[in-house]
Amino acid sequence: MSWLRALKETARSGLTVERRRLEPVVAARAALGLALVVGVSLALFGPSVAASSAFGAFQAAIATFQRSWRPRPTLALASGASLAASTFFGYLTGAHEVLFLALLLLWTFLSGLAWAAGPTAGMIASSNVAIMLVTITLPTSVATAAGHAAMIFAGGVVQAALVVLLPVRRWGAQRDALADALAAEADYARRLRHDPVAPFDPVPLMTARSAAAVTPRQARTRPAELHGARGLAERIRPVLASLADPAVGVPEEGPERARVRELLGAAADVLDAAAHAIRHGEPVVLPPPALAALRTPDTGTILKGPSRRAALRLTALLGDVVETAEPRPEGPGADHGTARTRPTLPRLAPLVLAEVRGELRPDSPVLRHAVRVSTVTAAGYLLGAWLPFGHGYWAPMASVMVMRPDFSQTYARSVARFGGTLVGVALATAVVQSAHPGTYLSAALAVVCAFGMYLLMRTGYAAAQVFVSAYVVFLLGMDGAGLTQTVRDRVLLTLLGGLLAMVSYAVYPAWETPRLRGRLADWLAAVGAYAAVVTARYADPAGPASPDVREALLRTRAARVAWQEAVARATHEPVRHRGLSHAAVEQAEHALAEFGRVAMLLEAHLPERGAPPVPAAASLAESLHRSTERGAKEVRERREPHWDDLRETVTAWSAVPPDHFLLDKGAVLLLESLEELTTALTESRRHR
């Protein structure tokens, strides 16, 4: 993709306003916390302290809107405490330009590295640096700086307290994640009716798994219906695939296929009903036609062999889902069974440090982002101070807020930031210059703008920036600060910050495109290990709930999602695909997805513990492991992958196939998928 086209695509993305479900009650709660903090601070301490405390409450509320599974009060407190520390240390060094620049470089570099811990930590750290650049201009002494820091933290405490005292849809994010996973299974069942080999996106299941991990405090209050249904949904997926696939079960046409379609439609209706019940905390209401389809005795007479076993297992699993999804009264100390635990913030620190250490390598996108954002922020601060506009922090504030570890987000947010700032600052300045609002009216207008930002922040960055820019103008206008700065000055400084951010990525990029082969190799190695573990269980039966199979599946999902995210980031990058054309990307993804689907079918028919072993499966497992490990190495080294070990095993079975209805057929399908991958990569090399 050319630079011109890449800029057009990212600009369009940044200015897009998406249609999302608005949450006015949650936005009103956040605005209420801000109003309480500003009102009390104004009455007791004056406009300057009120501005500091307002930034603390404002940022703490934004933290509670992030897609995180941690308790919202914890996020608000962490945001308030970190911003208070940033402001205090920033003021201590603010009078010494060299010392402050050193602190700014260090603080911004660490905020860049914080993205290694996830987007929530990265966003909070980046916002802390941006707001610090404003708040350190408000105190006049060390004592007042400490007071400002205390009020900033108090703003976070108020927002945390309101989340506890005024709960809105408690456990809503976790309910949505689990309901989305069940709804994705329902959609998959419906698509299988018309396409027996339809693909399945594992992201909803992975999101639900992440949401299922709880802290010790959360474990004591988690609703019973949020425990267990996710595991059942994951067990249903291979059963659905096994029931629909003609290679395993019934022919593509005829009465057996009609019965399978009926069962898949009924399963979809049941899963949708369970998803609705969990999302809203209501009893499960099952549609009578679905119940009739699942309970009819015709299944045993129409379906035979593996398809009959899959149908019976599907019915049993659906019954477990319905039972689990029913809301039940909970009390302290209720038994939730074994839950995945999420470490508390103090125990998270060594894990985050380990993640950061893992990113300290030259080719790390996170490390490159940290270098870029620290350099650009310092340059923007110096340029803003040198230019004759005053309040030069608008430039570095814009830079640090728009910069992200990947190209498309950085450029899209730069355009959105400039457009939103242009509109927001113009409107707010027009109000200030024409109406001359006093202290309390400016504070009220700031709270209204904050409410607008909280309400629309999920609809697009540009829409949110209109309200953020106006919020800053009104807030600083409470005591007259910044009123001498014109719209032109603020917009030009914001444009300068955005341009610095965009230039920095062009000069010191972290392109995803050259790493696509490595991501593909990671996925190949993971899915190959998964297939090998599954087939090994036929030689040594351990039952369907084998933990090593489960761990291998999770690693495969993570590698597949990493590949998909890398492809999405590379799509808008202005660099040529080095060795992988767009067609090769699609064909290679299809080949490995098909490989994983066949492995999943094999998992769906794992023998029970104590069942007679199939000795031939051991040789298949070993050849799968060797072939995919070697193939992954060849993909990374830009060589043509070969599958000689697996081909020899499949050829040897042609004369004396193993005594199992699926292993021989599954091995052939696995080999065909890998050969399709070789074709995709070979054709890509020929067209370079």
URGI-V517993 format. One record per backbone hydrogen bond with DSSP energy under -0.5 kcal/mol. CO is the residue of the C=O (numbers start at 1). NH is the residue of the N-H. If there is no record, write none. Layout:
co: [CO CO]
nh: [NH NH]
This chain:
co: [2 3 4 5 6 7 8 9 10 11 12 13 14 16 18 23 24 25 26 27 28 29 30 31 32 33 34 35 36 37 38 39 40 41 41 46 47 48 49 50 51 52 53 54 55 56 57 58 59 60 61 62 63 66 71 72 73 74 75 76 77 78 79 80 81 82 83 84 85 86 87 88 89 90 91 91 93 93 95 96 97 98 99 100 101 102 103 104 105 106 107 108 109 110 112 113 114 115 118 119 120 121 122 123 124 125 126 127 128 129 130 131 131 132 134 135 135 141 142 143 144 145 146 147 148 149 150 151 152 153 154 155 156 157 158 159 160 161 162 167 169 171 172 173 174 175 176 177 178 179 180 181 182 183 184 185 186 187 188 189 190 190 191 191 195 200 201 202 203 204 205 206 207 208 209 210 214 215 216 217 218 218 223 224 226 228 229 230 231 232 233 234 235 236 237 238 239 240 241 245 245 254 255 256 257 258 259 260 261 262 263 264 265 266 267 268 269 270 271 272 273 274 275 276 277 277 284 287 287 288 289 290 291 292 296 297 297 298 298 299 304 304 305 306 307 308 309 310 311 312 313 314 315 316 317 318 319 320 321 322 323 331 334 337 340 344 345 346 347 348 349 350 351 352 353 354 355 356 357 359 361 364 365 366 367 368 369 370 371 372 373 374 375 376 377 378 379 380 381 382 383 387 387 391 392 392 393 394 395 396 397 398 399 406 407 408 409 410 411 412 413 414 415 416 417 418 419 420 421 422 423 424 425 426 427 428 429 430 431 431 432 438 439 440 441 442 443 444 445 446 447 448 449 450 451 452 453 456 456 459 460 461 462 463 464 465 466 467 468 469 470 471 472 473 475 476 476 477 480 482 486 487 488 489 490 491 492 493 494 495 496 497 498 499 500 501 502 503 504 512 513 515 516 517 518 519 520 521 522 523 524 525 526 527 528 529 530 531 532 533 534 535 535 536 536 538 541 543 546 547 548 549 550 551 552 553 554 555 556 557 558 559 560 561 562 563 564 565 566 567 568 569 570 573 576 577 581 582 583 584 585 586 587 588 589 590 591 592 593 594 595 596 597 598 599 600 601 602 603 607 608 613 614 615 615 616 617 618 619 620 621 622 623 624 625 626 627 628 629 630 631 632 633 634 635 643 644 645 646 647 648 649 650 651 652 652 658 660 662 663 664 665 666 667 668 669 670 671 672 673 674 675 676 677 678 679 680 681 682 683 685]
nh: [6 7 8 9 10 11 12 13 14 15 16 16 462 18 20 27 28 29 30 31 32 33 34 35 36 37 38 39 40 41 42 43 44 45 46 50 51 52 53 54 55 56 57 58 59 60 61 62 63 64 65 65 66 68 75 76 77 78 79 80 81 82 83 84 85 86 87 88 89 90 91 92 93 94 94 95 96 100 97 100 101 102 103 104 105 106 107 108 109 110 111 112 113 114 115 116 117 118 122 123 124 125 126 127 128 129 130 131 132 133 134 134 135 136 137 138 139 145 146 147 148 149 150 151 152 153 154 155 156 157 158 159 160 161 162 163 164 165 166 169 172 175 176 177 178 179 180 181 182 183 184 185 186 187 188 189 190 191 192 193 193 194 194 195 198 202 204 206 207 208 209 210 211 212 213 213 342 219 220 220 221 222 226 227 228 232 233 234 235 236 237 238 239 240 241 242 243 244 245 248 249 258 259 260 261 262 263 264 265 266 267 268 269 270 271 272 273 274 275 276 277 278 279 280 281 282 286 290 291 292 293 294 295 296 299 300 301 301 302 303 307 308 309 310 311 312 313 314 315 316 317 318 319 320 321 322 323 324 325 326 326 334 336 339 214 348 349 349 351 352 353 354 355 356 357 358 359 359 360 361 364 368 369 370 371 372 373 374 375 376 377 378 379 380 381 382 383 384 385 386 387 389 390 394 395 396 397 398 399 400 401 402 403 410 411 412 413 414 415 416 417 418 419 420 421 422 423 424 425 426 427 428 429 430 431 432 433 434 435 436 436 442 443 444 445 446 447 448 449 450 451 452 453 454 455 456 457 459 460 18 464 465 466 467 468 469 470 471 472 473 474 475 476 477 478 479 481 480 483 485 490 491 492 493 494 495 496 497 498 499 500 501 502 503 504 505 506 507 508 515 516 519 520 521 522 523 524 525 526 527 528 529 530 531 532 533 534 535 536 537 537 538 539 539 540 614 610 546 550 551 552 553 554 555 556 557 558 559 560 561 562 563 564 565 566 567 568 569 570 571 572 572 573 575 578 579 585 586 587 588 589 590 591 592 593 594 595 596 597 598 599 600 601 602 603 604 605 605 606 543 611 615 617 618 619 620 621 622 623 624 625 626 627 628 629 630 631 632 633 634 635 636 637 639 638 647 648 649 650 651 652 653 654 654 655 656 660 664 666 667 668 669 670 671 672 673 674 675 676 677 678 679 680 681 682 683 684 685 686 687 688]
